[in-house]
Amino acid sequence: MRYLLDVNVLLSAIWTTHSHHVQTFAWLADKEIAVCPISELGFLRISTNKKALTAEMIKARQLLDKFCSDLHAERIPDDLPVLESHPKTSDQVTDHYLADLAKKHGLKLATLDGQLKHPAAELVR
């Protein structure tokens, strides 16, 4: 099985100070992974946000590039029309889109979000 990584998985895998870093990195050990523009943009946005991780943009971009290169991450396009994803609330919009995108590409969405109830989502443990 191949996995599209949710933003929270990218954050926890790349930032060694993240509380789930060891768990996430161990889970990734034997997985085939993919990223998409939404997950990469989310990683950069949160990593460089002054209220979150406060990294410099250049550092966040370098870490993301190295991670994707080291783990041979496939890059898939965000090619699912937005209205083909059917979240029920505003809190579900991005999560459900990513899960639906993963499903379209024959992947599972790897996430740390235990609240995400979607058949294409798999909780990283």
Secondary structure as GFF3:
##gff-version 3
##sequence-region A 1 125
A	DSSP	beta_strand	2	5	.	.	.	ID=ss1
A	DSSP	alpha_helix	7	14	.	.	.	ID=ss2
A	DSSP	alpha_helix	21	28	.	.	.	ID=ss3
A	DSSP	beta_strand	32	35	.	.	.	ID=ss4
A	DSSP	alpha_helix	37	48	.	.	.	ID=ss5
A	DSSP	alpha_helix	57	70	.	.	.	ID=ss6
A	DSSP	beta_strand	74	75	.	.	.	ID=ss7
A	DSSP	three_ten_helix	82	84	.	.	.	ID=ss8
A	DSSP	three_ten_helix	90	92	.	.	.	ID=ss9
A	DSSP	alpha_helix	93	104	.	.	.	ID=ss10
A	DSSP	beta_strand	108	111	.	.	.	ID=ss11
A	DSSP	beta_strand	121	123	.	.	.	ID=ss12
###
